[in-house]
Amino acid sequence: MKFVRTHPARIYAVLVAALALVVHYVPDLPSALILALAAAVLGMGEAVQRTENIKTTAAGDEHQDHADELSA
């Protein structure tokens, strides 16, 4: 589980690429299934973006705390 929390964008990219390959090489898939998967991928992308934003904010806070310690 720690790997998923550490690398959500990488996992997302691999899943989206695999989905694109499946859609390309299996043309008999129903369009409703493809649209549902596309909607799920968009929703998952939003979750990944929020996770990455939280990580970026936390890293910025740590950097600011360290800068404050150095200037004190």
C-alpha positions as CSV (number, residue, x, y, z in Angstrom):
1,M,0.0,0.0,0.0
2,K,2.9,2.3,0.7
3,F,4.0,2.0,-2.9
4,V,0.6,3.1,-4.2
5,R,0.7,6.2,-1.9
6,T,4.2,7.0,-3.0
7,H,3.8,6.6,-6.8
8,P,0.1,7.2,-7.7
9,A,0.9,9.1,-10.9
10,R,3.1,6.3,-12.2
11,I,0.5,3.6,-11.5
12,Y,-2.2,5.8,-13.1
13,A,0.0,6.3,-16.2
14,V,0.5,2.5,-16.6
15,L,-3.2,1.7,-16.1
16,V,-4.2,4.4,-18.7
17,A,-1.7,3.1,-21.2
18,A,-2.8,-0.5,-20.7
19,L,-6.4,0.6,-21.1
20,A,-5.6,2.3,-24.4
21,L,-3.9,-0.8,-25.7
22,V,-6.8,-3.0,-24.8
23,V,-9.3,-0.6,-26.5
24,H,-7.1,-0.6,-29.6
25,Y,-6.5,-4.3,-29.9
26,V,-10.0,-5.5,-28.8
27,P,-12.3,-3.6,-31.2
28,D,-15.3,-5.6,-30.3
29,L,-15.7,-4.0,-26.9
30,P,-19.0,-2.3,-26.4
31,S,-18.9,1.5,-26.6
32,A,-20.8,1.8,-23.3
33,L,-18.0,-0.1,-21.5
34,I,-15.4,2.1,-23.1
35,L,-17.2,5.2,-22.0
36,A,-17.6,3.9,-18.5
37,L,-13.9,3.1,-18.3
38,A,-13.1,6.6,-19.7
39,A,-15.2,8.2,-17.0
40,A,-13.6,6.1,-14.3
41,V,-10.1,7.0,-15.6
42,L,-11.0,10.7,-15.4
43,G,-12.2,10.3,-11.9
44,M,-9.1,8.4,-10.9
45,G,-7.0,11.1,-12.5
46,E,-8.6,13.7,-10.2
47,A,-7.8,11.6,-7.2
48,V,-4.2,11.2,-8.3
49,Q,-3.9,14.9,-8.9
50,R,-5.2,15.7,-5.4
51,T,-2.7,13.2,-3.9
52,E,0.2,14.8,-5.8
53,N,-0.9,18.2,-4.7
54,I,-0.9,17.1,-1.0
55,K,2.6,15.7,-1.4
56,T,3.8,18.9,-3.0
57,T,2.3,21.0,-0.3
58,A,3.8,18.8,2.4
59,A,7.3,19.0,0.7
60,G,7.0,22.8,0.5
61,D,6.0,23.0,4.2
62,E,9.1,20.9,5.1
63,H,11.3,23.1,3.0
64,Q,9.9,26.2,4.6
65,D,10.4,24.8,8.1
66,H,14.0,23.9,7.3
67,A,14.6,27.4,5.9
68,D,13.1,28.9,9.1
69,E,15.5,26.8,11.2
70,L,18.5,28.0,9.2
71,S,17.6,31.7,9.4
72,A,17.0,31.5,13.2
